[in-house]
Amino acid sequence: MLRVPTAAPAMQYRLPPEIIDEVIDQLCGDSKNLKTCALVCRAWLPRSRRCLYQQVIVGPDTNVIRLQDLLKTNPNIGGYIKQLSIHDDCGRPNFQTRIQAVSRHTPNLNELILIRGPYDDTRMLQNLTSLRILRLRRCLIRTLGLLRTWFRSIPQVEIIELDEIILLGDLTNAHVNRRQSSTNTLPRLSQFKCITHHALTSYAVSYVLSQRGGLGLNCLELGFIQPGPTWAWFEGAASSLEHLSFFRNSSSPAWDLPLSACTNLRSLKIVVHKFGTEESYTFLLHALQKLSSPQLSSIHLTLYVADYDLARCPPQSRLAFAILLTSSKFAPLKRLSLDMHLSVSRSRRESYSAMRMPAEFIEIRDMLRTDPGTRGVLKFSYTYRVEKT
């Protein structure tokens, strides 16, 4: 007669809590497997739940209501939420009120992402005392006063991203309001990204940096900005910058960003758009000549040019550009990236392919490849698109 051995005590087969936590932590971001872990064993539930709710994404207004109800009935869950992303396409009246209500139950929220949706509630962020990262993407902002009030209500924030913000109000009195604002609005800000309409970019960047003197900022990403007397804000921030990225296009008036003040730069990214080829090289040459940072180790340059203009560009322009990059001034570079995006007319599309670079681009590449310096990575990329008729 076959006898089944008596089951060993359950404690004999239990995994140590440290191993359980480590295994579940490896699944963070994998909601399907985390839900499975939460259902398999009661001992796995607390850690699985913590990982499940670290990042919460809500879309329509109904999801915000469900989240609000969940946090009311299970207040402990709100303590797990570290990143909250809210997407609103409807602009419903109670949407902002519900966001404010949700924020009361998220004491450890570290990052807030708002996508679309019109916003006009100045009190919406005032409860987020733990917030460190604020990202606004394609949001409709009623007035500049709203941005100013939001910034003043979150002085602890370290990273701000304004991406394709649409301002529904007027910028006429922007400079007057900025002068009347209090100072030291964002004392802990270390990274600031503003890629939006050039007028709003100029205002937002100058406002934020002038309020704090730019001290401590190490990463700045700019969209199309307007020149003017507001360059003082950049000079105040330049000395601490380690990473700088900016766009330049032909629709903006001529301007001269004081890059010589960036003495601690480690990486630089420049995008030149809607310029003639010769003008693009001239601008890049001028910008690189002004750099005076001995710690610069990475440069990423992107050019958008037309094929008909590329061929008629004088060789001297790209020659001077390439010679400067091979000079001893840039010998410490560890990475140099040059991307060219070519716009090709339909009548000339047979002359181009994604596998064959234009001769003018190959010339620059070959000159830089002969550089005997210490450069570790030299990267080139080339893409083209056929213009629509």
C-alpha positions in Angstrom: 0.0 0.0 0.0 1.4 3.3 -1.1 1.7 5.9 1.6 1.8 9.6 1.0 4.3 11.2 3.3 2.9 13.8 5.7 3.3 17.3 4.4 6.1 19.2 5.9 5.4 22.3 7.9 4.7 25.3 5.6 7.4 27.3 7.2 10.0 24.9 5.9 9.3 26.0 2.3 8.9 29.7 2.8 11.4 31.9 1.0 13.2 34.6 3.0 11.5 38.0 2.8 14.6 39.5 1.3 14.5 37.1 -1.7 10.8 37.7 -2.2 11.3 41.4 -2.2 14.2 41.2 -4.6 12.3 39.0 -7.1 9.3 41.2 -7.0 11.3 44.4 -7.4 12.7 42.9 -10.7 9.2 42.8 -12.0 8.4 46.5 -11.4 6.8 47.8 -14.5 5.4 44.4 -15.5 1.8 44.8 -14.2 0.6 41.4 -15.5 3.2 39.4 -13.5 2.9 41.7 -10.5 -0.9 41.0 -10.4 -0.1 37.3 -10.6 2.3 37.6 -7.7 -0.2 39.5 -5.6 -2.8 36.7 -6.1 -0.4 33.7 -5.6 0.6 34.2 -2.1 -0.5 36.5 0.7 3.1 37.1 1.7 3.8 38.4 -1.7 0.9 40.9 -1.7 2.4 43.9 0.1 5.5 44.1 -2.0 3.6 43.4 -5.2 1.0 46.1 -4.4 3.7 48.6 -3.7 5.3 48.0 -7.1 2.0 47.9 -8.9 1.0 51.4 -7.6 4.4 53.1 -7.9 3.5 54.3 -11.4 -0.2 55.2 -12.1 -1.5 56.3 -15.5 -5.0 57.6 -15.8 -6.8 58.9 -18.8 -10.5 59.8 -19.1 -12.3 61.5 -16.2 -13.9 58.2 -15.2 -10.4 56.8 -14.3 -9.7 59.8 -12.1 -13.0 59.2 -10.3 -12.1 55.5 -9.8 -8.6 56.5 -8.5 -10.1 59.0 -6.2 -12.6 56.4 -4.8 -9.8 53.8 -4.4 -7.6 56.2 -2.4 -10.5 57.1 -0.1 -11.3 53.5 0.7 -7.7 52.3 0.7 -5.6 55.2 1.9 -2.4 53.1 2.2 -2.3 52.7 -1.6 -1.8 56.4 -2.0 1.5 56.2 -0.1 2.8 53.8 -2.8 2.2 56.2 -5.7 5.5 57.9 -6.8 4.7 58.8 -10.4 1.2 59.9 -11.6 0.4 60.6 -15.2 -2.9 62.2 -16.1 -4.2 62.6 -19.6 -7.3 64.8 -20.2 -8.7 65.4 -23.7 -12.2 66.5 -22.5 -11.6 69.4 -20.3 -14.5 68.5 -18.0 -15.3 71.0 -15.3 -14.5 68.8 -12.3 -11.4 67.3 -13.6 -9.0 69.7 -11.9 -10.9 69.5 -8.6 -10.5 65.7 -8.7 -6.8 66.0 -9.4 -6.5 68.2 -6.3 -8.5 65.7 -4.3 -6.2 62.8 -5.5 -3.1 64.8 -4.5 -4.2 64.9 -0.9 -3.9 61.1 -0.7 -0.5 60.8 -2.4 2.0 62.0 0.3 5.0 60.4 -1.5 4.3 61.5 -5.1 7.6 62.3 -6.7 6.6 62.9 -10.3 3.5 64.4 -11.9 2.8 64.4 -15.6 -0.1 66.4 -17.0 -1.0 65.8 -20.7 -3.4 68.0 -22.6 -6.5 69.4 -20.8 -7.1 73.1 -20.2 -5.9 74.2 -16.8 -6.9 77.3 -14.8 -7.0 76.2 -11.1 -4.2 77.9 -9.2 -4.6 75.6 -6.2 -4.2 72.3 -8.0 -0.6 71.7 -7.0 -0.5 73.2 -3.5 -0.9 69.9 -1.7 2.1 68.2 -3.5 4.8 68.9 -1.0 6.8 65.8 -1.9 6.8 66.6 -5.7 10.2 66.7 -7.3 9.4 66.4 -11.0 6.7 68.3 -12.9 6.1 67.6 -16.6 3.5 69.5 -18.6 2.9 68.1 -22.2 0.7 69.8 -24.7 -1.3 71.4 -21.9 -3.6 74.3 -22.5 -2.7 77.0 -19.9 -5.2 79.8 -19.4 -2.8 82.6 -18.3 0.8 83.2 -17.4 -0.3 83.9 -13.9 -1.3 80.3 -13.5 2.3 79.1 -14.3 3.7 81.6 -11.9 1.3 80.5 -9.1 2.1 76.8 -9.8 5.8 77.4 -9.6 5.5 79.4 -6.3 3.5 76.6 -4.8 6.1 73.9 -5.5 9.4 75.4 -4.3 10.9 72.0 -3.7 10.7 70.9 -7.3 14.0 69.9 -9.0 13.0 69.1 -12.6 10.4 71.0 -14.7 9.5 70.1 -18.3 7.3 72.3 -20.5 6.7 70.5 -23.8 4.5 72.1 -26.5 2.5 74.2 -24.0 -0.3 76.3 -25.5 -1.0 79.6 -23.8 -4.6 80.8 -24.2 -3.9 84.2 -22.7 -1.8 87.1 -23.8 1.9 87.7 -23.4 1.7 91.5 -23.7 2.3 92.1 -20.0 4.7 89.2 -19.4 7.8 91.3 -18.7 5.9 93.6 -16.3 4.5 90.7 -14.3 7.9 89.0 -14.1 9.5 92.1 -12.6 6.8 92.3 -10.0 7.1 88.7 -9.0 9.0 87.6 -5.9 12.5 86.2 -6.1 13.9 82.7 -5.4 10.8 80.9 -6.7 12.4 77.6 -7.4 15.6 77.4 -5.3 16.2 73.7 -5.9 15.6 73.5 -9.6 18.4 71.6 -11.3 16.9 70.7 -14.7 14.6 72.8 -16.9 13.2 71.9 -20.3 11.0 74.3 -22.3 10.2 73.2 -25.9 7.2 75.3 -27.0 6.2 78.4 -28.9 9.2 80.7 -29.1 7.5 83.7 -27.3 6.3 81.5 -24.4 9.7 79.7 -24.2 11.5 83.1 -23.9 9.1 84.2 -21.2 9.1 80.9 -19.2 12.8 80.4 -19.3 13.6 84.1 -18.4 11.0 84.1 -15.6 12.1 80.9 -14.0 15.8 81.6 -14.2 15.6 85.3 -13.3 13.7 84.4 -10.1 16.5 82.2 -8.8 19.5 83.7 -10.5 20.2 80.5 -12.3 22.3 79.2 -9.4 22.6 75.4 -9.2 21.0 74.7 -12.6 22.9 71.9 -14.4 20.7 71.0 -17.3 18.9 73.4 -19.7 16.9 72.4 -22.8 15.5 75.2 -24.9 13.1 75.5 -27.8 13.0 78.3 -30.2 13.7 81.4 -28.2 13.6 85.1 -28.9 16.6 87.4 -28.3 16.5 90.5 -26.3 17.5 92.1 -22.9 16.6 88.8 -21.2 20.0 87.3 -21.9 21.0 88.3 -18.3 19.1 85.2 -17.0 21.2 82.9 -19.2 24.5 84.5 -18.0 23.4 83.9 -14.4 22.8 80.2 -15.1 25.6 79.5 -17.5 28.4 79.0 -15.1 26.7 76.0 -13.4 25.4 74.3 -16.6 26.7 70.9 -17.4 24.2 70.0 -20.2 22.8 72.5 -22.7 20.5 71.9 -25.7 18.8 74.5 -27.9 17.2 75.0 -31.3 17.9 77.6 -33.9 15.7 78.3 -36.9 15.6 80.9 -39.7 12.2 82.3 -38.6 13.6 83.7 -35.4 15.6 86.9 -35.6 19.4 86.9 -35.3 20.6 86.4 -31.8 23.8 85.7 -30.0 23.5 83.3 -27.1 26.5 84.0 -24.7 27.9 80.5 -24.9 31.3 81.7 -23.6 29.8 81.9 -20.1 29.3 78.1 -20.1 32.6 77.2 -18.5 31.5 73.9 -17.0 29.7 72.3 -20.0 30.0 68.6 -20.4 27.6 68.0 -23.2 26.1 70.3 -25.9 23.3 69.7 -28.4 22.4 72.1 -31.2 19.6 71.7 -33.7 19.7 74.0 -36.7 16.4 74.0 -38.7 15.1 75.9 -41.8 18.5 77.5 -42.5 20.5 77.5 -45.7 23.4 75.1 -45.7 26.1 77.7 -45.7 24.2 79.7 -43.0 23.9 76.6 -40.9 27.7 75.9 -41.0 28.4 79.5 -40.3 26.2 79.5 -37.2 27.6 76.3 -35.9 31.2 77.5 -36.5 30.4 80.7 -34.6 28.8 78.8 -31.7 31.6 76.3 -31.4 34.3 79.1 -31.5 32.7 80.7 -28.5 32.8 77.6 -26.3 35.3 77.8 -23.5 34.6 74.7 -21.4 37.6 72.4 -20.9 35.3 69.6 -19.6 33.2 69.4 -22.7 33.1 65.7 -23.7 30.0 65.3 -25.9 28.7 67.4 -28.9 25.6 66.5 -30.8 24.8 68.6 -33.9 21.7 68.2 -36.0 21.1 70.0 -39.4 17.9 70.1 -41.4 18.8 71.2 -45.0 17.4 71.1 -48.5 19.2 69.1 -51.2 19.3 71.9 -53.7 21.0 74.2 -51.2 23.4 71.5 -50.0 25.0 71.2 -53.5 25.6 74.9 -53.9 27.1 75.5 -50.5 30.8 76.7 -50.8 33.3 74.1 -49.8 35.0 76.7 -47.5 32.0 76.7 -45.2 32.1 73.0 -44.3 35.9 73.0 -44.5 36.2 75.6 -41.7 33.6 73.8 -39.7 35.4 70.5 -39.9 38.9 72.0 -39.2 37.6 73.6 -36.0 36.2 70.3 -34.8 39.6 68.6 -35.4 41.5 71.3 -33.6 43.2 70.8 -30.2 40.3 72.8 -28.6 38.1 69.8 -29.1 40.6 67.0 -28.6 39.1 66.0 -25.2 35.8 65.1 -26.9 34.7 61.5 -26.2 31.7 61.6 -28.4 30.8 63.7 -31.5 27.5 63.1 -33.3 26.6 64.8 -36.6 23.1 64.2 -37.9 21.9 65.5 -41.3 18.2 65.4 -42.3 17.9 66.2 -46.0 14.7 67.4 -47.7 14.7 66.2 -51.3 12.5 67.4 -54.1 10.5 64.8 -56.1 12.4 65.6 -59.3 15.7 64.7 -57.6 14.6 61.8 -55.4 16.3 59.2 -57.6 19.7 60.8 -56.8 19.3 59.9 -53.1 18.9 56.8 -51.0 19.0 56.0 -47.3 22.1 54.0 -47.9 24.2 56.6 -49.7 25.3 59.8 -48.0 25.6 63.0 -50.0 29.2 63.7 -51.1 29.3 66.9 -49.1 28.4 65.0 -45.9 31.0 62.3 -46.7 33.7 64.9 -47.0 33.1 66.2 -43.5 32.9 62.7 -42.1 36.2 61.7 -43.7 38.0 64.8 -42.4 36.8 64.2 -38.9 37.7 60.5 -39.1 41.3 61.3 -39.8 41.6 63.2 -36.5 44.3 61.4 -34.5 43.0 62.8 -31.2 41.6 61.0 -28.2 38.0 61.0 -29.4 36.4 57.8 -28.5 33.1 57.7 -30.4 32.5 59.4 -33.7 28.9 58.9 -34.9 27.3 60.0 -38.1 23.7 59.6 -39.3 21.9 60.6 -42.4 18.2 60.6 -43.3 16.2 62.1 -46.1 12.6 62.6 -47.0 10.9 63.5 -50.2 9.0 66.8 -50.2 5.3 66.7 -50.8 4.1 68.5 -53.9 
